[in-house]
Amino acid sequence: MNRVLQLLILAVFFHITPVLAGPITSADTVTVNGIEWAQPTLFTSLSWQDINSVCDASTAGSCQPGGMLNTWDMAGWVWASVEDVNNLFNFYLQEGGVPPEDQLVGPSSIHEMFLNHDDTAWALAFFEDGFRSNLNDGLGPNLEGLTRSSAGPGLVYEAGAAHTLFLSPPYGYYDDVFGTGLAVPDTKVVSWVGAFFYRAPSVAVPIPSTLFLLALGVGGLFIRREYQPLLRA
């Protein structure tokens, strides 16, 4: 019976592991408004064309099973469009009290210094939630990543967030910035520019009843094999 129990455990383990296991774990993601975002810093030193070979922009950015980017397994991930990243940034703008008419629509940008609002630090909240800066210049966190959206022949849109210290007489101040409208060549590779990817939050996958039926069937064969000499006696 011990052998049967071992078989049942192994059958369940090998069935569940491929579903739940993945190189990109919760340690490298941030969940915002019910959407799980991979850290853009995982995908630096890649061109738009490199990413497109794995997560085709013409198929809504869905990454192909078995596709790899910088050794990361991209199965189940979606390469974000400009509007996807706008939705991410607008969540923080709304939380920071920025009215809808000032929020991001299409390829665009928003600078707090140009708004008649108090210092709400909505970009700082973005980084405090766990998004990692990929440009450490001593002036504050800064993150840039490629979207899947085209900006014209040979051009694509890059998105970014920054909480940057501006030194302006007679004092210095921080300017919160979100943007999704920077056009760059689709072959350009920058060592610190990443890419934006999202997926639905991971959930436990129920074990199908057929698995247990299969395990019981295999167990029955072993029981019969173990006790066959007794049955013949």
Residue frames relative to the residue before (quaternion, step in Angstrom):
aa qw qx qy qz dx dy dz
M 1.0000 0.0000 0.0000 0.0000 0.00 0.00 0.00
N 0.5801 0.5845 -0.3797 0.4216 3.58 1.11 -0.61
R 0.6428 0.5243 -0.3212 0.4569 3.56 1.02 -0.79
V 0.6274 0.5283 -0.3324 0.4656 3.57 1.04 -0.73
L 0.6506 0.5148 -0.3115 0.4633 3.57 0.95 -0.88
Q 0.6404 0.5220 -0.3221 0.4622 3.57 0.99 -0.82
L 0.6505 0.5162 -0.3178 0.4576 3.55 0.99 -0.82
L 0.6370 0.5250 -0.3285 0.4591 3.56 1.00 -0.81
I 0.6611 0.5060 -0.3032 0.4637 3.58 0.92 -0.91
L 0.6719 0.4937 -0.3019 0.4622 3.57 0.90 -0.90
A 0.6374 0.5334 -0.3340 0.4445 3.58 0.99 -0.82
V 0.6660 0.4861 -0.3000 0.4798 3.59 0.93 -0.89
F 0.6530 0.5334 -0.3184 0.4333 3.60 0.92 -0.92
F 0.7322 0.4301 -0.2553 0.4623 3.58 0.76 -1.00
H 0.6139 0.5275 -0.3637 0.4611 3.58 1.19 -0.34
I 0.7205 0.4522 -0.2529 0.4609 3.59 0.92 -0.91
T 0.6295 0.6089 -0.3490 0.3335 3.57 0.84 -0.96
P 0.6881 0.4687 -0.3273 0.4469 3.66 0.73 -0.81
V 0.6422 0.5364 -0.3302 0.4368 3.61 1.14 -0.60
L 0.7801 0.3569 -0.1776 0.4823 3.56 0.86 -0.98
A 0.6330 0.5522 -0.3483 0.4161 3.60 1.07 -0.56
G 0.2075 0.7641 -0.5946 0.1397 3.54 -1.13 0.66
P 0.5733 -0.6285 0.3995 0.3416 3.57 -0.98 0.78
I 0.7068 0.3896 -0.2718 0.5241 3.61 1.02 -0.67
T 0.0751 -0.8263 0.5581 -0.0128 3.56 -0.29 1.29
S 0.7284 -0.4187 0.3103 0.4447 3.56 -1.32 0.02
A 0.5655 0.5963 -0.3875 0.4178 3.59 1.19 -0.38
D 0.7547 0.3327 -0.1797 0.5361 3.58 1.25 -0.45
T 0.6515 0.4660 -0.3323 0.4979 3.57 1.15 0.59
V 0.1699 -0.7310 0.6475 0.1320 3.54 -1.37 0.32
T 0.2209 -0.7775 0.5765 0.1200 3.58 -0.80 1.00
V 0.0019 0.7996 -0.5965 0.0691 3.54 -0.72 1.16
N 0.8516 -0.0621 0.0083 0.5205 3.55 -0.76 1.10
G 0.7456 -0.4365 0.2099 0.4576 3.57 0.97 0.91
I 0.6589 0.4590 -0.3083 0.5101 3.60 1.29 0.07
E 0.3030 -0.7555 0.5568 0.1658 3.56 -0.90 0.97
W 0.1217 -0.8045 0.5810 0.0209 3.56 -0.71 1.15
A 0.3754 -0.6918 0.5666 0.2438 3.56 -0.96 0.86
Q 0.5605 -0.5822 0.4558 0.3730 3.56 -1.13 0.59
P 0.4394 -0.7074 0.4796 0.2766 3.64 -0.64 1.01
T 0.5977 0.5971 -0.3559 0.3995 3.58 1.15 -0.57
L 0.5398 0.6158 -0.4103 0.4013 3.61 1.23 -0.17
F 0.7696 0.3887 -0.1550 0.4823 3.56 1.19 -0.59
T 0.2632 0.7756 -0.5280 0.2243 3.57 1.02 0.77
S 0.8041 0.3036 -0.2322 0.4553 3.54 -1.37 0.32
L 0.5656 0.5349 -0.4146 0.4712 3.56 1.06 0.81
S 0.3633 -0.6998 0.5635 0.2467 3.56 -1.07 0.69
W 0.6646 -0.4676 0.3861 0.4365 3.55 -1.30 0.20
Q 0.6421 0.5302 -0.3156 0.4550 3.57 1.00 -0.82
D 0.6113 0.5472 -0.3466 0.4547 3.60 1.02 -0.75
I 0.6968 0.4684 -0.2700 0.4714 3.55 0.87 -1.00
N 0.6477 0.5502 -0.3148 0.4227 3.56 0.98 -0.87
S 0.6059 0.5657 -0.3553 0.4320 3.59 1.15 -0.51
V 0.7220 0.3811 -0.2233 0.5326 3.58 1.25 -0.40
C 0.7841 0.1621 -0.0566 0.5964 3.57 1.01 -0.85
D 0.2183 -0.8518 0.4652 0.1013 3.53 0.33 1.35
A 0.4166 -0.7231 0.4989 0.2337 3.57 -0.68 1.13
S 0.6434 0.5412 -0.3251 0.4330 3.59 1.11 -0.60
T 0.7071 0.3596 -0.2506 0.5548 3.59 1.28 -0.16
A 0.6457 -0.5650 0.2949 0.4206 3.55 1.03 0.94
G 0.6541 -0.5857 0.3033 0.3702 3.56 1.12 0.65
S 0.3937 0.7193 -0.4893 0.2969 3.60 1.21 0.20
C 0.3553 -0.7524 0.5186 0.1968 3.56 -0.75 1.06
Q 0.4844 -0.6961 0.4558 0.2702 3.54 -0.93 0.94
P 0.5707 -0.5868 0.4396 0.3698 3.62 -1.03 0.69
G 0.7993 0.2464 -0.2077 0.5072 3.55 -0.89 0.94
G 0.4924 0.6637 -0.4317 0.3614 3.59 1.25 -0.06
M 0.1454 -0.7985 0.5821 0.0493 3.56 -1.01 0.83
L 0.0261 -0.7551 0.6547 0.0221 3.54 -1.16 0.77
N 0.8253 -0.0702 -0.0016 0.5604 3.57 -0.59 1.13
T 0.6844 -0.4965 0.2346 0.4796 3.58 1.07 0.91
W 0.5597 0.5963 -0.4091 0.4047 3.65 1.20 0.04
D 0.4187 -0.6820 0.5444 0.2511 3.56 -1.04 0.87
M 0.2014 -0.8396 0.4997 0.0695 3.57 -0.49 1.21
A 0.3513 0.7468 -0.5004 0.2617 3.61 1.21 0.12
G 0.8086 0.2594 -0.2098 0.4846 3.56 -0.86 1.00
W 0.6335 0.5295 -0.3348 0.4541 3.59 1.24 -0.19
V 0.2268 -0.7540 0.6044 0.1214 3.54 -1.25 0.58
W 0.3903 -0.6988 0.5548 0.2269 3.53 -0.92 0.98
A 0.3972 -0.7735 0.4498 0.2040 3.56 -0.57 1.18
S 0.3732 -0.6895 0.5784 0.2254 3.53 -1.20 0.69
V 0.7077 -0.4014 0.3395 0.4719 3.56 -1.30 -0.01
E 0.6843 0.4869 -0.2968 0.4545 3.60 0.86 -0.92
D 0.6022 0.5489 -0.3585 0.4556 3.59 1.07 -0.66
V 0.6922 0.4523 -0.2793 0.4882 3.58 0.89 -0.92
N 0.5775 0.5607 -0.3764 0.4587 3.60 1.09 -0.61
N 0.6495 0.5156 -0.3199 0.4582 3.58 0.94 -0.87
L 0.6267 0.5253 -0.3298 0.4717 3.57 1.04 -0.75
F 0.7088 0.4555 -0.2637 0.4697 3.58 0.77 -1.04
N 0.6552 0.5327 -0.3200 0.4296 3.60 0.95 -0.81
F 0.5401 0.5966 -0.4039 0.4351 3.57 1.18 -0.46
Y 0.7045 0.4435 -0.2628 0.4877 3.57 0.92 -0.91
L 0.6092 0.5407 -0.3553 0.4585 3.59 1.06 -0.65
Q 0.6568 0.5001 -0.3077 0.4731 3.57 0.96 -0.86
E 0.6532 0.5047 -0.3100 0.4717 3.56 0.95 -0.88
G 0.7051 0.4595 -0.2575 0.4747 3.59 1.10 -0.66
G 0.5868 -0.6302 0.3512 0.3678 3.55 1.26 0.17
V 0.4252 0.6802 -0.4877 0.3446 3.60 1.20 0.33
P 0.4259 -0.7322 0.4630 0.2611 3.64 -0.64 1.03
P 0.6788 -0.5249 0.3280 0.3951 3.61 -1.15 0.58
E 0.6568 0.5327 -0.3322 0.4177 3.61 0.94 -0.76
D 0.7024 0.4272 -0.2665 0.5030 3.59 1.22 -0.34
Q 0.5314 0.6388 -0.4072 0.3791 3.59 1.26 -0.05
L 0.6555 -0.5686 0.3546 0.3482 3.54 -1.30 0.42
V 0.0445 0.7514 -0.6561 0.0548 3.53 -1.05 0.95
G 0.8205 0.0631 -0.0756 0.5631 3.58 -0.65 1.08
P 0.7139 -0.3937 0.3115 0.4882 3.58 -1.24 -0.17
S 0.3068 0.7460 -0.5249 0.2717 3.60 -0.33 1.21
S 0.2366 -0.7538 0.5884 0.1722 3.55 -1.30 -0.12
I 0.1648 -0.7623 0.6178 0.1001 3.52 -1.29 0.40
H 0.0973 -0.7785 0.6198 0.0167 3.56 -0.89 1.05
E 0.4632 -0.6968 0.4680 0.2844 3.55 -0.74 1.01
M 0.6222 0.5773 -0.3478 0.3983 3.58 1.02 -0.73
F 0.7000 0.4437 -0.2715 0.4893 3.60 1.21 -0.41
L 0.6270 0.5176 -0.3372 0.4745 3.59 1.28 0.04
N 0.4158 -0.6837 0.5367 0.2676 3.55 -1.18 0.55
H 0.4220 0.6737 -0.4869 0.3619 3.53 0.67 1.18
D 0.5544 -0.5750 0.4746 0.3697 3.53 -1.25 0.44
D 0.6389 -0.5222 0.3935 0.4052 3.57 -1.29 0.27
T 0.0509 -0.8373 0.5442 -0.0127 3.58 -0.06 1.29
A 0.2711 -0.8132 0.4808 0.1846 3.58 1.32 -0.25
W 0.1656 0.8198 -0.5337 0.1251 3.60 0.89 0.87
A 0.6347 0.4958 -0.3486 0.4794 3.61 1.06 -0.54
L 0.6065 0.5398 -0.3544 0.4640 3.57 1.07 -0.66
A 0.6237 0.5325 -0.3376 0.4620 3.61 1.03 -0.75
F 0.5871 0.5753 -0.3503 0.4491 3.57 1.12 -0.72
F 0.7135 0.4287 -0.2528 0.4932 3.59 0.88 -0.92
E 0.6356 0.5303 -0.3372 0.4485 3.60 1.03 -0.67
D 0.6088 0.5437 -0.3521 0.4580 3.59 1.20 -0.41
G 0.7065 -0.4941 0.2536 0.4388 3.58 1.23 -0.12
F 0.4942 0.6394 -0.4587 0.3695 3.61 1.17 -0.11
R 0.3587 -0.7722 0.4962 0.1697 3.54 -0.84 1.06
S 0.4450 -0.6657 0.5350 0.2695 3.52 -1.07 0.80
N 0.1630 -0.7962 0.5712 0.1150 3.58 -1.02 0.71
L 0.7091 0.3046 -0.2682 0.5766 3.54 1.28 0.41
N 0.0506 -0.8192 0.5707 -0.0265 3.54 -0.27 1.29
D 0.0816 0.8317 -0.5390 0.1056 3.55 0.04 1.33
G 0.5917 -0.6036 0.3512 0.4027 3.56 1.28 0.24
L 0.6602 0.5128 -0.3055 0.4558 3.60 1.26 -0.10
G 0.7317 -0.3546 0.2290 0.5352 3.56 1.26 0.05
P 0.6477 -0.5420 0.3617 0.3949 3.60 -1.21 0.41
N 0.0139 -0.7809 0.6225 -0.0499 3.53 -1.09 0.86
L 0.0037 -0.8040 0.5933 -0.0409 3.57 -0.85 0.98
E 0.0224 0.7907 -0.6112 0.0274 3.56 -0.92 0.93
G 0.0766 0.8049 -0.5830 0.0801 3.56 -1.03 0.82
L 0.5306 -0.6457 0.4605 0.2991 3.54 -1.17 0.64
T 0.2388 -0.7075 0.6416 0.1757 3.54 -1.21 0.65
R 0.5718 -0.5955 0.4299 0.3656 3.57 -1.25 0.14
S 0.5444 0.6779 -0.3712 0.3260 3.59 1.27 -0.31
S 0.4053 -0.7169 0.5255 0.2134 3.52 -1.01 0.92
A 0.2277 -0.7598 0.5951 0.1293 3.55 -1.16 0.74
G 0.7465 -0.2663 0.1845 0.5812 3.57 1.29 0.21
P 0.7423 -0.3985 0.2692 0.4666 3.61 -1.24 0.10
G 0.8545 0.0721 -0.0885 0.5067 3.57 -0.66 1.16
L 0.6916 0.4312 -0.2724 0.5114 3.60 1.28 0.10
V 0.0734 -0.7848 0.6152 0.0133 3.54 -1.14 0.74
Y 0.4914 -0.6755 0.4696 0.2859 3.55 -1.27 0.40
E 0.1936 -0.7444 0.6332 0.0866 3.48 -1.11 0.92
A 0.2074 -0.7774 0.5845 0.1049 3.58 -1.06 0.78
G 0.0254 0.8263 -0.5619 0.0289 3.54 -1.16 0.49
A 0.1740 -0.7468 0.6327 0.1081 3.51 -1.36 0.36
A 0.0421 0.8029 -0.5925 0.0497 3.56 -1.07 0.74
H 0.1140 -0.7118 0.6873 0.0892 3.51 -1.27 0.64
T 0.0757 0.8787 -0.4518 0.1346 3.50 0.43 1.36
L 0.3859 -0.7088 0.5475 0.2212 3.54 -1.02 0.88
F 0.1189 -0.7727 0.6215 0.0498 3.53 -0.79 1.10
L 0.2398 -0.7606 0.5878 0.1362 3.56 -0.83 0.99
S 0.1626 0.7855 -0.5705 0.1763 3.53 -0.36 1.26
P 0.4617 -0.6889 0.4762 0.2925 3.60 -0.66 1.04
P 0.6042 -0.2210 -0.7615 -0.0792 1.46 -1.95 1.53
Y 0.7549 0.3015 -0.1991 0.5474 3.63 1.17 0.25
G 0.4387 -0.6672 0.5293 0.2869 3.53 -1.32 0.23
Y 0.0206 -0.7966 0.6042 0.0041 3.58 -1.11 0.57
Y 0.4539 -0.6722 0.5164 0.2745 3.53 -1.29 0.43
D 0.1598 -0.7619 0.6226 0.0798 3.53 -1.09 0.84
D 0.2429 -0.7568 0.5906 0.1391 3.56 -0.70 1.09
V 0.0320 -0.8142 0.5779 -0.0443 3.56 -0.86 1.03
F 0.0004 -0.7235 0.6900 0.0200 3.52 -1.18 0.81
G 0.0993 0.8119 -0.5719 0.0633 3.58 -0.96 0.76
T 0.0792 -0.7910 0.6053 0.0408 3.55 -1.16 0.65
G 0.6324 0.6002 -0.2965 0.3898 3.58 1.22 0.25
L 0.4412 0.6841 -0.4766 0.3320 3.60 1.16 0.40
A 0.2225 -0.7883 0.5634 0.1085 3.60 -0.58 1.16
V 0.0130 0.7932 -0.6062 0.0566 3.57 -0.86 1.03
P 0.6058 -0.5540 0.4069 0.4007 3.64 -1.16 0.42
D 0.4932 -0.6913 0.4418 0.2894 3.59 -0.97 0.81
T 0.6651 0.4612 -0.3144 0.4961 3.60 1.27 -0.04
K 0.4835 0.6974 -0.4224 0.3186 3.58 1.26 -0.11
V 0.1163 -0.7713 0.6242 0.0446 3.56 -1.01 0.91
V 0.0123 -0.7804 0.6245 -0.0284 3.57 -0.80 1.07
S 0.5191 -0.7006 0.3992 0.2833 3.56 -0.75 1.06
W 0.7817 0.3220 -0.1910 0.4987 3.61 1.08 -0.52
V 0.5679 0.5672 -0.4006 0.4420 3.63 1.23 0.11
G 0.1956 -0.8044 0.5552 0.0802 3.56 -0.78 1.07
A 0.4145 -0.6696 0.5349 0.3062 3.57 -1.04 -0.82
F 0.4181 -0.7136 0.5163 0.2224 3.55 -1.20 0.63
F 0.0492 0.7784 -0.6204 0.0825 3.55 -0.85 1.12
Y 0.0381 -0.7950 0.6052 0.0136 3.56 -1.12 0.68
R 0.0072 -0.7611 0.6472 0.0417 3.52 -1.38 0.20
A 0.6075 -0.5084 0.4398 0.4232 3.53 -1.30 0.18
P 0.5841 -0.5927 0.4056 0.3782 3.62 -0.99 0.74
S 0.5414 -0.6321 0.4521 0.3209 3.57 -1.06 0.79
V 0.0645 -0.7758 0.6272 0.0266 3.54 -1.07 0.79
A 0.5883 -0.5627 0.4391 0.3802 3.52 -1.21 0.49
V 0.2937 -0.7598 0.5566 0.1631 3.55 -0.87 0.94
P 0.4000 -0.7246 0.4971 0.2604 3.63 -0.63 1.03
I 0.4551 -0.6798 0.5094 0.2670 3.52 -1.10 0.74
P 0.4272 -0.7157 0.4793 0.2748 3.63 -0.60 1.01
S 0.5599 -0.6189 0.4337 0.3396 3.54 -1.08 0.75
T 0.5817 0.5939 -0.3829 0.4028 3.59 1.13 -0.55
L 0.5768 0.5781 -0.3822 0.4325 3.58 1.15 -0.54
F 0.6831 0.4768 -0.2933 0.4690 3.55 0.91 -0.91
L 0.6204 0.5306 -0.3461 0.4623 3.58 1.03 -0.70
L 0.6435 0.5119 -0.3151 0.4739 3.55 1.02 -0.82
A 0.6613 0.5063 -0.3101 0.4585 3.56 0.94 -0.91
L 0.6529 0.5089 -0.3171 0.4629 3.57 0.99 -0.82
G 0.6313 0.5363 -0.3301 0.4526 3.55 1.06 -0.76
V 0.6535 0.4911 -0.3072 0.4873 3.56 0.98 -0.87
G 0.6391 0.5294 -0.3281 0.4513 3.55 1.01 -0.84
G 0.6387 0.5386 -0.3272 0.4415 3.57 1.02 -0.80
L 0.6246 0.5367 -0.3364 0.4568 3.57 1.02 -0.75
F 0.6817 0.4798 -0.2959 0.4664 3.57 0.95 -0.85
I 0.6164 0.5326 -0.3527 0.4604 3.58 1.05 -0.72
R 0.6516 0.5117 -0.3145 0.4633 3.56 0.95 -0.88
R 0.6562 0.5124 -0.3150 0.4557 3.57 0.99 -0.83
E 0.6571 0.5192 -0.3105 0.4496 3.58 1.02 -0.85
Y 0.7947 0.3319 -0.1529 0.4847 3.55 0.88 -0.96
Q 0.3677 0.7599 -0.4746 0.2494 3.60 1.22 0.12
P 0.6340 0.5163 -0.3639 0.4462 3.69 0.91 -0.70
L 0.6484 0.5169 -0.3299 0.4511 3.59 1.03 -0.77
L 0.6494 0.5322 -0.3195 0.4393 3.57 1.01 -0.78
R 0.6706 0.4939 -0.2911 0.4707 3.54 1.13 -0.66
A 0.5592 0.6313 -0.3894 0.3703 3.58 1.18 -0.50
